[in-house]
Amino acid sequence: MTRKRAGGRWLATALTASAALLSGCTGAGSVDPDGLPGVYRDDASGSEIVLGSDGTFSATDVAGKALGGGGDPVDFSGRWEFVRSSGSGDFVYLTVDAGELGKAGGMKLHPSGRAVEFHADPDGPPSLVLTRATAP
């Protein structure tokens, strides 16, 4: 009987530790949506995205490869909203309304510290990282 209880406690401890590790990996709850509006840039590629406080966005010179397409840079704009997701981590959903992409259904932008990331391959590393620009 003691052996069974010890095994049960070990299992409960292991499950609790796993849940804590997984929640730390996804960064759930770590993003403040009110702090997202601003200008994000990648100086190497010249890419820029502006998240407006009114829920609109504009993207300039974003490499097509970063979005899973061709290599030519594209400009596009539309609306954004923050989505809190415990499963895949918090993200910014971009609804594209205008620009060189046409009317796209939407795409995800992943906040990470003072940066936002595009992932052309959802299971791969970031395809483009844009860092928050400092105020002039």
Number of C-alpha atoms within 10 A of each C-alpha: 6 7 8 9 10 11 12 12 12 12 12 12 12 12 12 11 11 12 12 11 11 13 14 13 11 15 17 17 13 14 17 9 15 8 9 20 17 15 20 23 22 18 10 7 13 13 20 20 23 19 22 15 13 9 13 17 23 20 20 17 16 24 20 16 15 19 19 13 11 11 12 10 17 17 18 21 23 19 18 24 16 20 14 16 13 13 10 13 19 23 22 20 16 23 20 23 16 15 16 12 14 11 14 15 9 14 17 22 21 21 24 16 11 12 18 22 21 21 20 19 12 11 7 8 11 16 16 21 20 24 20 20 15 8 6 3
